[in-house]
């Protein structure tokens, strides 16, 4: 795999954002936690968008709940959100 200098610098900057000056294993762990939280937030936003698409296309709350692993109340809240 090949990386450009720009992508390498972007990765270093993203990790440094969460390290907050902490070195060693603790700093590395903080970087992974922060980057993982960012990714989880993006994935959640995509999931919620697709839940709304499925509902508009005719899927029931129960069907979406079963497919997503979420309860019916959270699915209903996502569908009804502005």
C-alpha positions as CSV (number, residue, x, y, z in Angstrom):
1,X,0.0,0.0,0.0
2,X,1.3,3.4,-0.8
3,X,0.6,6.7,1.0
4,X,1.1,10.2,0.0
5,X,2.9,12.7,2.2
6,X,-0.4,14.7,2.5
7,X,-2.4,11.6,3.7
8,X,0.4,10.7,6.1
9,X,0.4,14.3,7.5
10,X,-3.4,14.2,7.8
11,X,-3.3,11.0,9.7
12,X,-0.7,12.4,12.1
13,X,-2.7,15.5,12.7
14,X,-5.9,13.5,13.4
15,X,-4.1,11.4,15.9
16,X,-2.4,14.3,17.5
17,X,-5.8,16.0,18.0
18,X,-6.8,13.3,20.5
19,X,-3.4,12.6,22.1
20,X,-3.5,16.0,23.7
21,X,0.3,15.9,24.3
22,X,0.1,12.5,26.0
23,X,3.0,10.3,24.9
24,X,3.5,6.5,24.8
25,X,0.8,3.8,25.1
26,X,-1.7,6.2,26.8
27,X,-1.4,8.7,24.0
28,X,-1.8,6.0,21.3
29,X,-4.8,4.6,23.1
30,X,-6.4,8.1,23.3
31,X,-5.8,8.6,19.6
32,X,-7.5,5.3,18.8
33,X,-10.4,6.1,21.1
34,X,-11.0,9.5,19.5
35,X,-10.7,8.3,15.9
36,X,-13.0,5.4,16.7
37,X,-15.6,7.7,18.2
38,X,-15.4,9.9,15.0
39,X,-15.9,6.8,12.8
40,X,-18.8,5.6,15.0
41,X,-20.5,8.9,14.7
42,X,-20.3,8.9,10.9
43,X,-21.6,5.3,10.8
44,X,-24.5,6.2,13.1
45,X,-25.4,9.1,10.8
46,X,-25.4,6.9,7.8
47,X,-27.5,4.2,9.5
48,X,-30.0,6.8,10.6
49,X,-30.3,8.2,7.1
50,X,-30.8,4.7,5.7
51,X,-33.5,4.0,8.4
52,X,-35.4,7.0,7.2
53,X,-35.0,5.9,3.5
54,X,-36.2,2.4,4.4
55,X,-39.3,3.8,6.2
56,X,-40.1,6.2,3.4
57,X,-39.8,3.3,0.9
58,X,-42.4,1.3,2.9
59,X,-40.5,-0.7,5.5
60,X,-42.3,-1.0,8.8
61,X,-40.8,0.1,12.2
62,X,-40.7,-3.6,13.2
63,X,-38.8,-4.6,10.0
64,X,-36.3,-1.8,10.5
65,X,-36.0,-2.6,14.2
66,X,-35.2,-6.3,13.4
67,X,-32.7,-5.4,10.7
68,X,-30.9,-2.7,12.7
69,X,-30.8,-4.4,16.1
70,X,-32.4,-1.3,17.6
71,X,-35.6,-1.3,19.6
72,X,-38.8,0.0,18.1
73,X,-38.8,3.2,20.2
74,X,-35.3,4.3,18.9
75,X,-36.3,3.5,15.3
76,X,-39.5,5.5,15.7
77,X,-37.5,8.4,17.1
78,X,-35.1,8.3,14.2
79,X,-37.9,8.1,11.7
80,X,-39.7,11.0,13.3
81,X,-36.7,13.3,13.7
82,X,-36.6,16.4,11.5
